[in-house]
Amino acid sequence: MSQNYPRMSSSPITSIGVLYTEKSLKCELYFNDPYGKQSFEYKETRKRNDFLKNFVEDLEEIINNQKSLVDSLKIKYSGLKENYTKNKLDPVINQIFKCLESRKELLQVKRLLIDAVDMSQAMRVVKLLDPSVLKKVEFCFEKGDEDIDMED
């Protein structure tokens, strides 16, 4: 277990939020304990690759060490409708997906909320989650929102 996230061993994560913009990446972890929340953020500097690489290393460790059910996973881009730039943001979402792909077993998540550019991006993340526990998926596309109830 990481020295950076010792609470994971004593209190499982109940929710994970990954929030990103063109210039920053933030991860919020919610725990079922009195302290509730821990977060970390990386901001773009001149060394852009290190900014994304360091964030992904931390996120991958968290995702790979998550053993229990997660109530919600949120992957949100601030400014999707206003200023989506494919060459800057696709590498970010693809790295997040690679973190999920690196798990030995599918991540167990009840509810997924994701800002996606298109349906292929949205469906890619759904396939990386355990379908036996996934109850609700909320997609936010560039052109509007779409909810899918997994029990239908």
N, C-alpha and C positions, 0 to 999 in steps of 0.2 A: 504494500500500500504506500502511496506517495507520502512523503513528509509534508508536502504542501497541502494535502487534504486529509488530515487525520480524522476529521469528523465523519468521513465516509465509513470508517470501520465501526464506529459506535452508533451512528444515526444515519439510516439510509436516506438517500435523496428521494424526495417525493415529486419534485418538478425540476426540469432543466429548461432554461431559456437561453437561446443564442440570438443576440441582437447585433446587427452589423450595419454599417454605413460604408461609404467609400473610404473613410479615413479612420474607422475604429471598429474593433471587435470586442464584444462583451459577453460574458457567460454568467448567468445567475443560477445559483443552485439553492433550492429550497429544501429544508430538512424538517423532519417531524420531531423537533425538539424546541426547547424554550428560546433558542437564539434565532431559529428560523431561516436565516439567509446568509449566503456567502457569495461574493462575486469577484471576478477579476476582469480586467480590461486591458487591451493592447491598442495603442494608437499608432497610426502610420508615421514613420519618420523617413528619412532619406533611404534607409535600408528596408524597403517594402517587403522583400522576401523574408527577412527575419521576423517582421511583425506578424505575418500570416503563419509562418513556420512555428514560432513560439506559441502562438495561440492554439494551433492545431495539436501540438504535442501535449499541452495541458488538457485540452478537450478530449483527445483520444484516451489519455490515461483515465480520466473520469468515466467516460463511456465504457471502456473495457473493464473497469472495476465495479461497475454497477451491477449488483446481483439481484436486487429486488425490483418489484413492479414500480414503474414511474407513472404517477397520475397524469402528467402532461409534459409534452415536449413541444417547445415553441421555437421556431426558426423564423426570425422576423428581420426584414430589411427596412430601415427607416428611409422613406423617400422613393419607394418602388415606382409609384406613378409619376413622380416628377423627374427623376434623374437616373434611371437605370442605365448603366453602361456595361454592356455584355463583357467586354474584355477585362474590366476591373472586378466585376462581381461574380461572374461564373466561376473563377478559380476559388473564391471563398466558399460558395455553396458546394462545389465539387469536393473540396477538402472536408467539409462537414459530412458529406455522404461517405467519404473514404473512412472517416472515423467510425461510422456505423458499420461499414463493410468489414472493418478489421476485427469485429467481435467474433468470438467462436460460436455464439448463439445469438439469435435475433433479440434485439432489445425489446423488453416488455413495456409497452406504453399504452395507457388507456385512451389518451386524447392527443391528437397531433394538430398543431396549428402551424401553418407554413405559408410564407410569402413565396410564391413561385412565379416564374416567368411564363411557363407553359405547362401543359398537362404532362408532358414526358418528365419534366423535373419533379412535378408533384408525385407522379406514380413511382418514380425511382425511390423516393424516400419511403413510401408506403411499403414497398417490397423489402425494405431493410428492417421492418418492425414485425414483431410476432403477431400474426393475424388472429390468434386465439384470444388475445386480450384487448386488441384495438377496437374501441367502441365508437369513436367519433373522430372524423377528420375534417378540418376546416382549411380550405385553400383560399388564399387571397391572390388573385391574378392581377396583372397590370390593368385589365379592363373591368375588374369587379370581383366580388367574393362569391364563393361557392361552397356549400356545406354538403357533406356526404355522410349519411348515417350508415355505419358498417353493418347494422343488423338487418337492413333491407335486402 
